[in-house]
Amino acid sequence: MAQDALDQAVRVDSTLVASCLDTLLDTARPYWTTAVDEVRTRAKDLAVSRLTTAAA
């Protein structure tokens, strides 16, 4: 389900989505499973790409 949410987040450029990515990363911090690590990596990459796009 988190992967589906990230698929949708890629399509939406908004401050709310960026805030939700931060919340997701904060919430996932104490969990270390393969599935959570995959979501964390995708969320971080998406967050970084949004910062790069906003700075351009």
KANORWO-V437941 format. One record per helix or strand of 3 or more residues. SS is the DSSP state (H for helix, E for strand). FROM is the first residue (numbers start at 1). TO is the last residue. Records with the same first field share a line. If there is no record, write none. Layout:
BEGIN
SS->FROM-TO, FROM-TO
END
This chain:
BEGIN
H->2-11, 15-28, 34-55
END
